[in-house]
Amino acid sequence: MLVEWLSHISFWMWFGIGLFCLIIEVFGTGGYFLWIGISAGTVGLLKWIFPNLSWEFQLIIFSLIALISAYSWWRYLKHKPSTPRQSSLNQRSQQLLGRCYIVSEAIVGGRGKIKVGDSFWMVTGPDLPEGAQVKVVAVNGMQLQVEAVENQSVQAATLDNKVSE
């Protein structure tokens, strides 16, 4: 019974198996069902080109392609360096590093405030008067460490402050 069913397998069945595996892959199986689906699609293509292909040969081709491609994918993932990317998403203070702003409350005794967009941030750095240009150089918790900026970057500081407002 099984042999009879296998002897009548058509290329549409292989395409269906391939599509099913690709749909499963969408749900995140790490790439393995992708290669099994491509293997099934390849056998379906071969069956379409060579309609008299025996079911034994179809299963052998499918098995070989699936095993070789899955093993190759496993080797690729094993040797691929996985370097996690540092993201500053949802870390507003990290996004401010390197940007220039205008001091909104004078820095006295090493503490003051700058305006970033519609909010004020506590800063630490050298004593500077209100209106001085500063650049964010470090983050300490919720406080920004700043340093004075030369007058040549006045436009950049003003633009950063206006863009974020």
Buried (B, 14 or more C-beta within 10 A) or exposed (E): EEEEEBEEBEBEBBBBBBBBBBEBBEEEEEBBBBBBBBBBBBBBBBBBEEEEBEBEBBEEBBEEBBEEBBEEBBEEEEEEEEEEEEEEEEEBBEBBBEBBBBBBBBBEEEBBBBBBEEEEBBBBBEEBEEEBBBBBEEBEEEBBBBEBBEEEBEEBBBEBBEEBE
